[in-house]
Amino acid sequence: MARKWMMAAAAALALATSGAQAATPANIAAALADKGRPESEVARDAARKPGELLAYAGVKPGDKVVDLVMGGGYFTRLLSVAVGPKGEVSAYQPSEFIQFQAKYGEDQKKVASAYSNVKPLTSSFGELDLPDGVDLVLTVQNYHDLHLTPFPKDTAAKVNAEVFKSLKPGGVYLVVDHVAPAGSGLEPPMKIHRIDPAIVRQEVEAAGFKLESQSDLLKDAADPHTANVFDPAIRGKTDQFVMKFRKPK
């Protein structure tokens, strides 16, 4: 594992000499350069802008972080190298997702076996129990899932409360998701896998967080906000909001 980080750091140093990477923190440049990342994930970097996103989140070596709903592990791998061997990544995969599709569980095991500082975490949303004293909780393109109709209506409130409890004072909760039309209520999460940003802000602030800032990093004015995010015409090109919440000190 140490060799993996050394190789990534060497590649990051080479990247840092170019103008395009000059402003990227070294730990994040190392994560982007990690040779253990699947080529299919690297190919998505141009659209997902993970380097800029993790820099905005303030990920530092030694941080204790949570990838909330890790999916295939795209951000889990990046976070692992970015926090380094003295950091820790809790990779949460909901048991509901694994029951729906076994690949979610297989992907979690694959990532955890490849990165020694990744700790797999699996439970239902309702039984979520995150580690305490966390620096960052990151959830990307998954917050809307908390409002899928099979789940209890208080799922989002319970998850946000657990995230608040888990984070240390001053910790960051970064939420990224696909934009639904303003005032569209809670039908879009189930129908087109989007959510109105105003709903997210209201729910997260109700848990005790303060909205520190928002980023236009993943904004796309061409997205009409009405298409299913899996529609080939829009997939990978959706308008996404980025909200940085902080737990008061």
C-alpha positions in Angstrom: 0.0 0.0 0.0 2.9 2.4 0.8 4.3 1.7 -2.6 0.9 2.7 -4.2 1.1 6.1 -2.5 4.7 6.6 -3.4 4.0 5.9 -7.1 0.9 8.2 -7.0 3.0 11.0 -5.3 5.7 10.7 -7.9 3.1 11.0 -10.7 1.5 13.9 -8.9 4.9 15.7 -8.8 5.2 15.4 -12.5 1.6 16.7 -13.0 2.3 19.6 -10.6 5.0 21.0 -13.0 2.3 21.7 -15.6 0.3 24.9 -15.6 -3.0 23.0 -15.5 -2.1 21.3 -12.2 -0.2 24.2 -10.6 -3.1 25.1 -8.2 -4.0 21.5 -7.3 -2.9 20.5 -3.7 -0.2 17.8 -3.9 -2.3 15.2 -2.0 -5.2 15.6 -4.5 -2.9 15.6 -7.5 -1.5 12.3 -6.1 -5.1 10.9 -5.9 -5.8 11.9 -9.5 -2.6 10.2 -10.6 -3.2 7.0 -8.7 -2.4 4.1 -11.1 -4.9 1.9 -9.2 -7.8 3.9 -10.6 -9.8 2.1 -13.4 -9.4 3.7 -16.8 -13.2 4.0 -17.0 -13.1 6.2 -13.9 -10.2 8.3 -15.1 -12.1 9.0 -18.3 -14.9 10.6 -16.3 -12.7 13.1 -14.6 -13.2 15.8 -17.2 -16.9 15.9 -16.6 -16.9 15.2 -12.8 -14.0 17.5 -11.9 -13.0 15.5 -8.8 -9.8 17.4 -8.2 -11.5 20.8 -8.0 -14.3 19.2 -5.9 -12.0 17.7 -3.3 -10.0 20.9 -3.1 -13.2 22.8 -2.5 -14.1 20.3 0.2 -10.7 20.9 1.8 -9.5 17.3 1.9 -6.1 17.1 3.7 -3.6 14.3 4.5 -4.5 12.6 7.8 -8.2 13.5 7.5 -10.9 11.1 8.6 -13.6 11.1 6.0 -16.8 9.3 5.0 -17.9 8.5 1.4 -21.7 8.4 2.0 -23.1 6.0 -0.5 -19.9 5.0 -2.3 -21.5 3.5 -5.4 -18.7 2.0 -7.5 -16.0 3.6 -5.4 -15.1 6.5 -7.8 -14.6 9.0 -4.9 -13.6 6.4 -2.4 -10.4 5.6 -4.3 -9.6 9.3 -4.7 -10.2 10.0 -1.0 -8.0 7.1 0.1 -4.9 8.5 -1.6 -5.8 12.2 -0.8 -6.0 11.5 3.0 -2.9 9.2 2.8 -1.8 6.4 5.1 -2.5 8.3 8.3 -6.1 9.1 7.2 -9.1 6.9 7.1 -12.0 6.6 4.6 -15.3 5.0 5.8 -16.9 3.7 2.6 -20.7 3.4 3.2 -22.8 1.2 1.0 -26.5 1.0 2.0 -27.7 -2.6 2.5 -30.8 -1.7 0.5 -28.6 -1.0 -2.5 -26.7 -4.3 -2.1 -29.9 -6.2 -1.9 -31.1 -4.4 -5.1 -27.9 -5.1 -7.0 -25.1 -7.4 -5.7 -22.5 -5.5 -7.6 -22.7 -2.7 -5.0 -21.4 -5.1 -2.4 -18.8 -6.6 -4.8 -17.5 -3.1 -5.6 -17.2 -2.2 -1.9 -15.1 -5.3 -1.2 -12.9 -4.7 -4.2 -12.1 -1.1 -3.2 -11.5 -2.0 0.5 -9.2 -4.8 -0.4 -7.1 -2.5 -2.6 -6.8 0.4 -0.2 -5.8 -0.4 3.3 -7.1 2.8 4.8 -10.6 2.2 3.5 -13.1 0.8 6.0 -16.2 -0.8 4.5 -19.4 0.2 6.3 -22.8 -1.4 5.5 -26.2 -1.0 7.1 -29.6 0.2 6.2 -30.2 3.9 6.0 -32.3 3.7 9.1 -29.5 2.0 11.1 -26.7 4.2 9.8 -23.9 4.5 12.5 -21.0 6.5 11.3 -17.7 6.9 13.2 -17.3 9.9 15.4 -14.8 12.8 15.0 -15.0 12.9 11.2 -13.5 15.8 9.2 -15.6 15.4 6.1 -18.7 13.6 4.9 -19.1 13.6 1.1 -22.1 12.4 -0.8 -22.2 12.8 -4.6 -25.3 12.2 -6.7 -27.0 10.3 -4.0 -28.8 12.7 -1.6 -32.0 12.3 -3.7 -31.9 8.6 -2.9 -32.9 9.4 0.6 -36.3 10.3 -0.8 -37.0 7.2 -2.9 -40.5 6.0 -2.1 -39.5 2.5 -0.8 -37.7 4.3 2.2 -39.5 5.7 5.2 -40.3 9.4 4.9 -38.0 10.4 7.7 -34.9 8.8 6.1 -33.3 12.1 5.1 -33.8 13.5 8.5 -32.3 10.5 10.2 -29.3 10.4 7.9 -28.6 14.1 8.3 -28.8 13.8 12.1 -26.3 10.9 12.0 -23.9 12.9 9.8 -24.2 15.9 12.2 -23.4 13.6 15.1 -20.5 12.0 13.3 -18.7 15.2 12.2 -16.4 17.0 14.6 -17.2 20.6 15.3 -16.1 22.6 12.2 -16.4 19.5 10.0 -17.7 19.7 6.5 -20.8 18.0 4.9 -20.4 18.3 1.1 -23.6 17.5 -0.9 -23.5 17.2 -4.7 -26.6 16.2 -6.7 -28.6 16.6 -9.9 -30.7 19.7 -10.0 -34.5 19.3 -10.2 -36.8 22.3 -11.1 -37.4 24.8 -8.3 -40.6 24.0 -6.4 -41.0 20.5 -7.9 -41.4 18.8 -4.5 -40.4 15.2 -3.9 -41.5 13.5 -7.1 -38.3 14.1 -9.0 -36.1 11.9 -6.8 -38.1 8.8 -7.7 -39.1 9.7 -11.3 -35.9 11.3 -12.7 -33.3 11.0 -9.9 -33.0 14.7 -9.2 -33.8 16.9 -6.3 -34.6 20.6 -5.8 -31.6 22.2 -4.1 -33.8 24.2 -1.9 -35.1 21.0 -0.3 -31.6 19.8 0.4 -30.6 23.1 2.0 -33.8 23.2 4.2 -33.3 19.6 5.4 -29.6 19.8 6.1 -29.9 23.1 7.9 -32.7 21.6 10.0 -30.1 19.1 11.3 -28.0 21.9 12.7 -25.6 22.6 9.8 -24.8 26.1 8.4 -24.5 26.5 4.6 -21.0 28.0 4.2 -21.0 28.3 0.4 -22.1 26.9 -2.9 -20.0 26.2 -6.0 -20.9 26.5 -9.7 -18.2 23.9 -10.5 -20.7 21.4 -12.0 -23.3 23.9 -13.3 -24.6 23.3 -16.8 -27.1 25.8 -18.1 -28.0 23.6 -21.0 -29.8 21.1 -18.8 -33.5 21.6 -18.8 -33.8 19.8 -15.4 -36.7 17.6 -16.6 -34.9 14.6 -18.1 -34.1 11.4 -16.2 -30.4 11.6 -15.4 -29.9 8.1 -17.0 -31.3 9.3 -20.3 -28.5 8.9 -22.8 -29.2 12.4 -24.1 -28.3 14.0 -20.8 -26.3 11.4 -18.8 -23.0 12.8 -17.7 -24.0 16.3 -18.7 -26.5 17.2 -16.0 -26.6 20.5 -14.1 -25.4 19.7 -10.5 -25.4 21.8 -7.4 -22.5 21.7 -4.9 -23.3 22.8 -1.3 -20.7 23.0 1.4 -22.2 22.8 4.9 -20.3 23.1 8.1 -21.0 21.9 11.6 -20.8 24.9 14.0 -17.9 24.9 16.4 
